[in-house]
Amino acid sequence: MNRKLILYIATSLDGYIAKPGDDLSFLKLVEKQGEDYGYEEFTSNVDTIILGRKTYEWVERHIGTTHYDNGQRQVYVITRTERPATGKTQFYSGNLTTLVQKLKAEKGKHIYCDGGAEIVNELLKNDLIDEFIISVIPVLVGDGTRLFKSGRPEQQLHLIDVKSFDTGLVQFHYKRQR
Amino acid sequence: MNRKLILYIATSLDGYIAKPGDDLSFLKLVEKQGEDYGYEEFTSNVDTIILGRKTYEWVERHIGTTHYDNGQRQVYVITRTERPATGKTQFYSGNLTTLVQKLKAEKGKHIYCDGGAEIVNELLKNDLIDEFIISVIPVLVGDGTRLFKSGRPEQQLHLIDVKSFDTGLVQFHYKRQR
């Protein structure tokens, strides 16, 4: 099995991953007891997580870092500021492409990218995302942080699957065309 | 039956309705003999079309205006520049909200909005779009004209249906939550 870098992320229909002020409250629209939208199954095939520093700090404040670092997975927080590792979490301030190429060359389960937008767009510019699992929340939030910034290369995708849920969430699954 | 204003439009996965220079070539990725993605069925329930002047002129140059004006439907081209009507096509330079409210109050089939982005965002700012049929093309185009501009009010939607096609096109159908 090839080790893949998979983006698993939620966005509003109008393409925002957060409202202004890092407000993620619209995710609550689709919260439902017993429904994880495939998250546990997805993460069972993952042993490494890459995410941006802002996303990490948001989770640190609001959820707790064990959301990422459960003692088993390797977590890489991409940051411009060096910081000592904690548990299985490393703060990485080197070249992102170098890191991803190194990880993909190693054996292991898949690599999960949880955003944020800066990391996603840097990965896209370098054609490093192999699969996209994008959950579309049934809301137009109107403003905020866009998942896709402008000025990336064109990239054709292949639709693997699309699922809809009774909360109105639609989950796309694409892979990169080679 | 209430007369509804329905947006029926195609976008790339990264949210662009055209690449820079009004380039719509990515729509060709999903062209398939005998597959119209529900367009004929949709337009059979429509007797009025609203679209922006730039979109109209693009179709005028590349497809021909009978794409909109088939002699039966009423076509409103929203423009800042007055221009005499031709066939069943009127060039409207008045207030868009006034026009849409007038049309919705009249009896008739549904009203189809074909874009472009300026019209869509003006309609959204005034909460005038009742249903959204959005076809997502399996491509990241990287840059161009975004379907959703920033600075709109938040609006919750209700998912009516989602269809996927073997070309990889996914078609969402939402209605406005009241």
Interface residues (C-beta under 8 A of the other chain):
Chain A: L13 D14 G15 K19 F26 L29 L124 F132 I134 V136 P138 V139 L140 V141 G142 D143 G144 R146 L147 F148 S150 G151 R152 P153 E154 Q155 Q156 L157 H158 L159 V162 S164 G168 L169 V170 F172 Y174
Chain B: L13 D14 G15 K19 F26 L29 L124 F132 I134 V136 P138 V139 L140 V141 G142 D143 G144 R146 L147 F148 S150 G151 R152 P153 E154 Q155 Q156 L157 H158 L159 V162 S164 G168 L169 V170 F172 Y174
